[in-house]
Amino acid sequence: MKAAVLEALETMAVKEVPEVDPGPGEVKLRVRVCAVCGSDVRIFHYGNPRVRPPTVIGHEVAGDVVAVGSGVDKFKVGDRVALGADVPCGKCYWCQNGLCNNCVENYAIGYQFPGGFAEYMVLDPMVVNWGPVTHIPDDVSYEQAALAEPLACAINGLEMCRLNVGDSLCIIGAGPLGCMMIQLGRHMGASEILVVQRSKRRLELARAFGADHYTSSEETDALETVQDITHGRGPDVVVTTCGSVEAHEQAIEMVANRGRVNLFGGLGKGARNLSVPSNTIHYKECCVLGSHGSVPRQHRIAMKLIEKGVVDVARCITHRFSLDDIHAAFDAAEKHEGLKVVVTPSP
């Protein structure tokens, strides 16, 4: 089979590798779509302790079950399924309490387990038994289903923020997740949604998703503009859906008293530490938290929201590439040329 093999830092080769049949408890997928995540780009450049080359990365996956090993009864040949990233070990305190994204081992597709930038992939029994493997409804496409993974992360982020009906929500970063958050925030009851974005192109793309206010941080003082819009109070919830330490700091300065800040976007290697006066948090009595990944429950919810049309993830897709063009796909994702980039290993 053909696979994009990460051989070393900044070295990924599309090549023929042996095709593997599933063993006991395993499931083999034909990968139809694997979308590119910002974490895939970071792994490509900087590596990750859980990723050991040579291997295949990619965790936003949708495909078909083409073979099952002995003892598998949850899935059958012909099933259309999508994968989340975080896989419960099923044994530790966190996994047994439904918090597998905080698992001590922190297993994930495209990390310890081979990922989806390949024509086929075999799911480990741990993934089959405990992982976020969700059946795709008949009227949901493979592309839509692959984006249930990032949408599940957005669900986790807003759940942790305790977004309430009537809250104001500010999203800093109008990339794919920011655009999903606009729709999800509206569904969860946000009464006013503000978007702050540096790139003018992405800001224009995000206008189609229906926020109430859009601000270019290149053209205006975003903090001042958001304060004006909220009549000096600040938003109830601020989420940073970008990898900028300055945005993280600005979010804390921006949020309302008793508000919640989610430092959602991961920072690249070498980013400086956060620099915010602790008295800002102290006197605002605001809550500053982070979130990452999701749990299988949230992946199932994401698929249902996609099926019902609550979140139109298809509108987030702006670039499509074949597996042979994996380097162009990563380049487009890294340069933020559009929104979501998808790769089709098996059209």
C-alpha positions as CSV (number, residue, x, y, z in Angstrom):
1,M,0.0,0.0,0.0
2,K,1.0,3.6,-0.3
3,A,1.7,5.7,2.8
4,A,3.3,9.0,3.7
5,V,6.0,7.9,6.1
6,L,7.5,10.3,8.5
7,E,11.1,9.2,8.4
8,A,12.7,11.9,10.5
9,L,12.2,15.6,11.3
10,E,11.0,17.4,8.2
11,T,11.4,14.3,6.1
12,M,8.2,12.6,4.9
13,A,8.2,10.2,1.9
14,V,5.3,8.8,0.0
15,K,6.2,5.2,-0.6
16,E,5.0,1.7,-0.9
17,V,5.0,-0.2,2.4
18,P,3.7,-3.6,3.3
19,E,-0.1,-3.9,3.7
20,V,-1.0,-5.5,7.0
21,D,-4.0,-7.7,7.8
22,P,-5.8,-7.3,11.1
23,G,-4.9,-9.7,14.0
24,P,-7.2,-10.8,16.8
25,G,-9.3,-7.8,18.1
26,E,-8.1,-5.5,15.3
27,V,-9.9,-3.7,12.5
28,K,-8.5,-2.7,9.1
29,L,-9.7,0.6,7.5
30,R,-9.4,1.9,4.0
31,V,-8.7,5.6,4.6
32,R,-10.9,7.8,2.5
33,V,-10.0,11.1,4.1
34,C,-7.4,12.3,6.6
35,A,-7.4,16.1,7.3
36,V,-4.3,18.0,8.3
37,C,-4.2,19.3,11.9
38,G,-1.8,22.0,13.1
39,S,-0.3,19.4,15.5
40,D,0.6,17.3,12.4
41,V,2.6,20.2,11.1
42,R,4.3,20.7,14.5
43,I,5.2,17.0,14.6
44,F,6.7,17.2,11.1
45,H,8.9,20.1,12.1
46,Y,9.7,19.5,15.7
47,G,8.7,15.9,16.5
48,N,6.8,14.7,19.6
49,P,8.0,12.3,22.4
50,R,5.0,10.0,21.6
51,V,5.9,9.8,17.9
52,R,8.7,7.5,16.9
53,P,9.8,7.6,13.2
54,P,9.5,5.9,10.9
55,T,5.8,6.0,11.3
56,V,2.6,7.4,9.8
57,I,0.9,10.4,11.4
58,G,-2.6,11.9,10.9
59,H,-5.6,11.6,13.3
60,E,-8.6,13.3,11.6
61,V,-9.7,10.1,9.8
62,A,-12.7,8.7,8.0
63,G,-12.9,5.5,6.0
64,D,-14.4,2.0,5.5
65,V,-13.9,-1.2,7.4
66,V,-12.4,-3.7,5.0
67,A,-11.5,-6.5,7.4
68,V,-11.9,-7.4,11.0
69,G,-9.9,-9.8,13.2
70,S,-11.2,-12.6,15.3
71,G,-13.2,-11.5,18.4
72,V,-14.4,-8.2,16.9
73,D,-18.2,-7.7,17.1
74,K,-18.5,-3.9,17.3
75,F,-17.7,-3.4,13.6
76,K,-18.2,-5.3,10.4
77,V,-16.9,-5.1,6.8
78,G,-18.5,-2.3,5.0
79,D,-19.1,0.0,8.0
80,R,-18.2,3.6,7.5
81,V,-16.4,5.0,10.5
82,A,-14.5,8.1,11.7
83,L,-11.8,8.3,14.3
84,G,-11.1,10.7,17.1
85,A,-7.6,11.1,18.3
86,D,-7.3,10.4,22.0
87,V,-7.6,6.7,22.9
88,P,-8.4,5.6,26.5
89,C,-6.2,3.0,28.0
90,G,-9.3,1.8,29.9
91,K,-7.3,1.2,33.1
92,C,-6.1,4.5,34.7
93,Y,-8.1,6.8,36.9
94,W,-8.7,9.4,34.2
95,C,-9.9,6.9,31.6
96,Q,-12.1,5.1,34.0
97,N,-13.7,8.4,34.8
98,G,-14.3,9.4,31.1
99,L,-11.3,11.8,30.8
100,C,-9.1,9.9,28.4
101,N,-7.5,13.1,27.0
102,N,-5.8,13.3,30.5
103,C,-4.7,9.7,30.4
104,V,-1.3,9.0,32.0
105,E,-0.1,7.2,28.9
106,N,-1.9,9.7,26.6
107,Y,-2.4,7.3,23.7
108,A,-3.5,8.8,20.4
109,I,-4.0,7.9,16.7
110,G,-1.1,9.3,14.7
111,Y,1.1,9.2,17.8
112,Q,1.7,5.9,19.4
113,F,-0.7,4.3,17.0
114,P,-0.1,4.7,13.2
115,G,-2.2,7.4,11.6
116,G,-4.3,8.1,8.6
117,F,-1.9,9.5,5.9
118,A,-1.9,6.0,4.2
119,E,-4.3,4.0,2.0
120,Y,-5.0,1.6,4.8
121,M,-4.6,1.5,8.6
122,V,-5.1,-1.2,11.2
123,L,-6.7,-0.2,14.5
124,D,-5.2,-1.7,17.6
125,P,-7.5,-3.6,20.0
126,M,-7.2,-0.8,22.5
127,V,-8.6,1.6,19.8
128,V,-11.4,-0.9,18.8
129,N,-12.4,-1.6,22.4
130,W,-12.1,1.9,24.0
131,G,-11.4,4.5,21.4
132,P,-13.4,7.1,19.6
133,V,-14.4,5.0,16.6
134,T,-17.8,6.4,15.5
135,H,-20.2,5.1,12.8
136,I,-20.8,7.6,10.0
137,P,-24.5,8.3,9.3
138,D,-25.6,7.7,5.8
139,D,-26.0,11.3,4.8
140,V,-22.6,12.4,6.2
141,S,-19.7,12.5,3.8
142,Y,-16.2,11.1,4.5
143,E,-14.9,14.7,4.5
144,Q,-17.5,15.9,7.0
145,A,-16.9,12.8,9.2
146,A,-13.2,13.4,9.4
147,L,-13.8,16.8,10.9
148,A,-15.8,15.3,13.8
149,E,-12.4,15.1,15.5
150,P,-11.6,18.8,15.6
151,L,-15.3,19.6,16.3
152,A,-15.1,17.3,19.3
153,C,-12.1,19.3,20.5
154,A,-14.2,22.5,20.2
155,I,-17.0,20.8,22.2
156,N,-14.5,19.9,24.9
157,G,-13.2,23.5,24.9
158,L,-16.6,25.2,25.3
159,E,-17.9,22.6,27.8
160,M,-14.9,23.4,30.0
161,C,-15.6,27.2,29.6
162,R,-19.1,26.5,31.0
163,L,-20.6,28.6,28.2
164,N,-24.1,29.6,29.3
165,V,-27.2,30.7,27.4
166,G,-26.9,34.5,27.0
167,D,-23.1,34.7,27.4
168,S,-21.0,36.8,25.1
169,L,-18.2,34.8,23.5
170,C,-15.0,36.2,21.9
171,I,-12.9,33.9,19.7
172,I,-9.4,35.0,19.0
173,G,-8.3,33.2,15.8
174,A,-10.6,32.5,12.8
175,G,-9.0,29.4,11.5
176,P,-11.0,26.1,11.0
177,L,-11.6,25.6,14.7
178,G,-12.5,29.2,15.3
179,C,-15.1,28.9,12.5
180,M,-16.5,25.7,14.1
181,M,-16.6,27.5,17.5
182,I,-18.7,30.3,16.0
183,Q,-21.4,27.8,15.0
184,L,-21.1,25.7,18.1
185,G,-21.2,28.7,20.4
186,R,-24.4,29.9,18.8
187,H,-25.9,26.5,19.2
188,M,-24.9,26.5,22.9
189,G,-26.7,29.8,23.5
190,A,-24.1,32.5,23.1
191,S,-26.0,35.8,22.6
192,E,-23.2,37.8,21.1
193,I,-20.1,36.3,19.3
194,L,-17.0,38.4,18.5
195,V,-14.2,37.3,16.3
196,V,-10.6,38.7,16.4
197,Q,-8.3,37.6,13.6
198,R,-4.9,38.9,12.3
199,S,-5.0,37.6,8.7
200,K,-7.4,39.6,6.5
201,R,-8.0,36.6,4.2
202,R,-9.1,34.3,7.1
203,L,-11.1,37.1,8.6
204,E,-13.0,37.4,5.3
205,L,-13.5,33.6,5.1
206,A,-14.8,33.6,8.7
207,R,-17.5,36.2,7.9
208,A,-19.6,33.4,6.3
209,F,-20.0,31.7,9.7
210,G,-22.3,34.3,11.2
211,A,-20.6,35.9,14.2
212,D,-21.9,39.3,15.3
213,H,-18.7,41.3,15.1
214,Y,-15.4,40.8,13.3
215,T,-12.2,42.7,14.2
216,S,-8.8,42.7,12.3
217,S,-6.1,42.9,14.9
218,E,-3.8,44.2,12.1
219,E,-6.0,47.3,11.6
220,T,-7.3,48.1,15.1
221,D,-6.5,47.7,18.7
222,A,-8.5,44.5,19.3
223,L,-8.6,44.9,23.1
224,E,-10.0,48.4,22.8
225,T,-12.5,47.4,20.1
226,V,-13.8,44.4,22.1
227,Q,-14.2,46.6,25.2
228,D,-16.2,49.1,23.1
229,I,-18.5,46.4,21.7
230,T,-19.1,45.0,25.2
231,H,-19.6,48.5,26.7
232,G,-16.5,48.2,28.8
233,R,-17.4,44.9,30.5
234,G,-15.5,42.4,28.3
235,P,-16.8,39.1,27.0
236,D,-18.0,36.4,29.4
237,V,-15.9,33.8,27.6
238,V,-12.8,34.2,25.6
239,V,-11.2,31.3,23.6
240,T,-7.9,31.5,21.9
241,T,-8.1,29.3,18.8
242,C,-4.7,30.2,17.6
243,G,-1.1,29.4,18.6
244,S,-0.1,32.9,19.8
245,V,1.2,33.7,23.3
246,E,0.3,37.3,22.7
247,A,-3.3,36.2,22.1
248,H,-3.3,34.2,25.3
249,E,-2.2,37.3,27.2
250,Q,-4.7,39.5,25.5
251,A,-7.5,37.1,26.3
252,I,-6.9,37.5,30.0
253,E,-6.8,41.3,29.7
254,M,-10.0,41.2,27.6
255,V,-12.3,38.9,29.6
256,A,-15.0,40.2,31.9
257,N,-14.9,40.0,35.7
258,R,-15.9,36.5,36.7
259,G,-15.4,35.4,33.1
260,R,-13.7,32.4,31.7
261,V,-10.6,32.2,29.4
262,N,-9.7,29.0,27.6
263,L,-6.1,29.0,26.2
264,F,-7.2,26.5,23.6
265,G,-4.5,27.0,20.9
266,G,-1.3,25.1,21.5
267,L,2.0,27.0,21.2
268,G,4.9,26.0,19.1
269,K,8.2,24.8,20.4
270,G,10.3,27.7,21.7
271,A,7.4,30.0,22.5
272,R,8.0,32.2,25.5
273,N,6.2,31.8,28.7
274,L,3.0,33.7,29.4
275,S,3.5,37.1,31.0
276,V,0.4,38.4,32.7
277,P,0.2,40.2,36.1
278,S,-1.3,37.7,38.5
279,N,-3.3,40.6,40.0
280,T,-5.3,40.8,36.8
281,I,-6.7,37.3,37.4
282,H,-6.9,38.0,41.1
283,Y,-9.0,41.2,40.9
284,K,-11.1,40.1,38.0
285,E,-11.9,36.8,39.7
286,C,-11.7,35.3,36.3
287,C,-11.0,31.6,35.5
288,V,-8.1,30.8,33.2
289,L,-8.0,27.3,31.9
290,G,-6.8,25.2,29.0
291,S,-8.3,22.3,27.0
292,H,-6.9,19.9,24.6
293,G,-8.3,16.9,22.6
294,S,-11.5,15.3,23.4
295,V,-13.1,12.1,24.7
296,P,-15.2,9.5,22.8
297,R,-18.4,10.9,24.1
298,Q,-17.7,14.2,22.6
299,H,-16.7,12.6,19.2
300,R,-20.1,11.0,19.1
301,I,-21.8,14.3,19.9
302,A,-19.8,16.0,17.2
303,M,-20.9,13.4,14.6
304,K,-24.5,14.0,15.6
305,L,-24.2,17.8,15.3
306,I,-22.7,17.3,11.8
307,E,-25.5,15.0,10.9
308,K,-28.2,17.5,12.1
309,G,-26.5,20.4,10.3
310,V,-25.9,22.3,13.5
311,V,-22.2,22.8,12.6
312,D,-21.5,22.9,8.8
313,V,-18.0,21.6,8.9
314,A,-17.9,21.1,5.1
315,R,-17.8,24.9,4.7
316,C,-14.5,24.9,6.6
317,I,-12.8,22.8,3.8
318,T,-10.9,25.0,1.3
319,H,-8.1,22.7,0.0
320,R,-8.0,19.1,-1.1
321,F,-4.9,17.1,-2.0
322,S,-4.1,13.5,-3.0
323,L,-1.7,11.5,-0.8
324,D,1.0,12.0,-3.4
325,D,0.8,15.7,-2.8
326,I,1.1,15.5,1.0
327,H,3.9,18.1,1.1
328,A,1.7,20.6,-0.7
329,A,-1.1,19.8,1.8
330,F,1.2,20.5,4.8
331,D,2.5,23.7,3.1
332,A,-1.0,25.0,2.5
333,A,-2.0,24.2,6.1
334,E,1.1,25.9,7.6
335,K,0.8,29.0,5.5
336,H,-2.9,29.4,6.4
337,E,-3.8,29.8,2.8
338,G,-7.4,29.0,3.5
339,L,-9.2,27.0,6.3
340,K,-9.2,23.2,6.5
341,V,-6.9,21.1,4.3
342,V,-7.9,17.5,3.6
343,V,-5.9,14.6,2.0
344,T,-7.6,11.7,0.2
345,P,-5.4,8.6,0.4
346,S,-8.1,6.4,-1.2
347,P,-10.5,8.5,-3.3
